């Protein structure tokens, strides 16, 4: 969806509020494809902050379906997006360092889908967990340790003690 911002760019002190329904049904990146299960309308506030400049502020909440990084179970990622960006009209030269990356501007129009894609990408969690204390899976048998304990031997010897272990093993007869 494209929002025309020419009135905000040309009217000094102009403030405009918009509520826009997001049309995206999934978020796709190098990390994979994640379906959007629930989305709130995006609440935008556009404010003229100078000659051919506008501030884009707003918020929304998006829920996406993803897989837990530890136990591989399906989980929901909730993104509470709050944003504050400066956009410029196409008449302004790109030398202004305060203006953000303008890939979501098409002339005087804001491409809402591209804008929100960038916001989701910037706010994507580093690690997706089904719960904070997720135990993951057993490294030997693959059992989900959140469901039940598998009983596998999980002892990992200290690698710093390997030299001492070799001394004791060398003197043993086979």
N, C-alpha and C positions, 0 to 999 in steps of 0.2 A: 504494500500500500504506500502511496506517495502522498505526503502532506505538503501543500504549497505554503512556503514561508515568506513569499515576497512582501506581504503586508507587514510582517515583523521586521524585515530588513530595512524597509523604507520609512517606517513611522517611528520617530524618536520616542523612546519611553514606552512603546507598545508592549503590552503583556497579553498573551493569549493562552488559554487553557484548552486542552483537548483530551478526550478519553478515547483511546483507539483499541479495538479488538485485534489481538495478534492472530495472523493467519497461519503461522508456522505450525506444522503438526509434528515435526521432528527436528532435532539438532544433529547435524552431521559435521564431523571433523576428522582429523587423523586418528583420534582416539576411538572412533566408531560412530555408529548411528544410535541415537537415543530418542525414543518417542516421548513426546510431551503429553503427559497424562492429565494435567490440569493447568490452566493459565488464567490469570486475572487480566482485566483490561489494563493497558499501559496508560498511566496518567501523566501527560506531558504538560509542562509550563514553558512557553517560549517567551523570552524577554529580549527586547532590543537593548543592547549594551554599548552601542556606538554606531559609527557609520558602517553600514553593511555588515554588522556583526550581531549575532544573537546567541543567547545562552539557552541551552536545552537542558531542562531539569525534569526529573520524573522518577517514577517508581512502579514496580509491578512484582508479582510473585509467580514463579513458574515451577511446576513439579515435573521432573523427568524420570523415566524408568531407566535404571542402570544395573550393573552387576557389581557386587561388593568385591573389592580388590583382595580381600583375605580369604573369604569362604566361597566365593563365586555364586552366591545366592542373589536372586533378584531383589532390588531395593529401590527406594524412591529418593531422589536427590531434590532437595528444596532450595531454590535460589531466590533470595529476597533481594531484588535488584534495586539499587538506588544510584542514579547517575546525574552527572552535572558536566556538560560539555559545552564548548564554544564552537560555533559554526560560522562560516563567512559566506557571503554571496559569491557567485562566480566572477563578479567584477573586481574583487579584492585579489591582489597578487598573493602568491603562495609564500612570500617572504615572512609573513607573520608567524613567529614561533609559538605564540600562545594558542593558535588555532590547532585543533586536533586533526588527526588523519581524516581526510574528507571523502573517503571511499563511499560513504553512505549518503552523500549529497549528489543529486542529479540536477544541476542548474540551481534553481531556487526551491527545489523540492527535496524533502527529507525522505529517503527510502526507509520506512519503519522496519521492515524485515531485516535489511542489512544492518541497520543500527542496532537492533536487538540481538542479532547474531554476534556482533562484536561485544556487546555487553555480557552475553552468556559466556562467550569464550574467555573474556577477562576475569569473570567471577567463577569459573569452573574450579571445583575443589582439586587439590593436588592428589588426594587419596579419597576414594569413595568407600565408606564403611557402612555396613548395615546397622551397626551400633558401635558405640565408642569402645566397648570391651570385647569386640569380636575376636574369637580365638583362632579363626582361620581353619585350615585343613591340615591333617597329619602329613608330614613330608614323606612318610614311608608308604602308607596305605591309602591316603586320600580321603579319609573319613572326615566329615564336617565336625569339628570339635565343639561347635555350639550345640549340636544335637546330642552327642554322646562321646565319651572318651573311648579311644580304640584299644588302649592297652599296649601299644607298641613301645619299644625301648627308645626313649628320646634322649639318652645320655650322649652328650657331645663332648669328647675329651678336649682339654685345653691344649691348643697347638704349641704353646710355649713349653709344655712339658714333654713334647715328643722326643727330645734328645735324651732325657732321663729314662723314658720308657724303653728306648732302644738299648740303653746300657743294661737294664734288667733282662730284657728279652734275649740279648746276645749270650748271656751266661747260662741260659736254660738249655737242657738237653732235649732233643726231640725224639 
